[in-house]
Amino acid sequence: MKVAVLDINGKDTGRKAELSKDVFAIEPNNHAVYLDVKQYLANQRQGTHKAKERAEIAGSTRKIKKQKGTGTARAGSIKSGVFKGGGRMFGPRPRSYSFKLNKNLKRLARKSALTMKANDNSIVVLEDFNFETPKTKNFTAILKALDIQDKKSLFVLGASNNNVYLSSRNFEGSEVIINSELSTYKILNANKLVLLESSLEGIETNLSK
């Protein structure tokens, strides 16, 4: 599968990038994608929610009325959850929402997501570039040249580039990562996936293991 390589001005360089069929043209597995996205979102949850239960409420421990003869239900503590100001029954407790997925399933999910993007013609291959200094204006020019300034975009670099990363931070809809940080959620969350030439080898190597 060949894709035209563009320059930072959005012009065709005349070169073609070969996208591996084993990564960008497989039979997508929707369930693997679902599980990987579910795990990603679950890992974002802090799980620090907490409600006080009856043992943690400040209040008297005196038995509030006699056991029998009142005509109502027996009650032993004003801190019970059935009374106003009492503890909460079965309230939330701190917990971790994370769960485990095996590496092969996660790899299949990422390849499935990349295939979906390739099928939708949502992948752009861009020649490698660099900025002398971090400058938002430079990154803006690239977004405009690619006509994605109003779309969610994910730029995947072959190696860490601080100037490009810092130049992109003001854009809520754009994110810059390196190929090892690629995840199923980030792929699917972007309208356009912009792959730099140097990132292709790393992506295919990581997903072909």
C-alpha positions, 0 to 999 in steps of 0.5 A: 500500500503506497501513500504520497509523501507531502512536504510541510507546505502540503505539496506532493514531494513525488515520493511514495511511502510503502505502508505495510499490509501487515499493519495498515491492511489487516481484517479489523477486529472490532472487539479488540479495539473495544477492549483496548479503548475501554482499558485506556479510558479505565486507566484515566480514572483516578478512583479516589471517590470516597463516602463516609460510612457509619463507622466514620461518622462523628456522633453518639453511640448511645442506643437511641430508643428501647428495643421493643414496644415503640411500634417502629423498627428497632434502632441502635445508632444515630449514625445508621444510614437510615437516619439523616446525617448518618453514614452512607450505605454501600457508598463508593470506596477508593479503587483502581479501575485498571485491568489487564490485556495481553500484548497480542490483543493490544497489538491487534487493536492498534493494527485494526485502528490503523487499518480503519484510518487507512480505509477512511483515507485519514492517514497523511505521510509527511516528510520529516521536519524540524523547527529551529525554535519552538514557535506556534506560528510554524505549527499553525502553518503546517496545519493550514497547509494540510487543511486540518486546522479545524480537525483533531490531528495526531502527529506521530514522530520517529523520535522525540523533538522538543521544538515541534512538541512545544510548538503544538501545545497551544492547539487543543485539537492537535497532539504530537507523540512519538511512535512508541506512544501510539495507542488505539484510543489516540488513533481513533480519536483523531480525524487525521493521522499525520505520520512522519516518514521516520515514524513508519519504520518504528510503528511497523517494527513495534506492531510486527513483533 
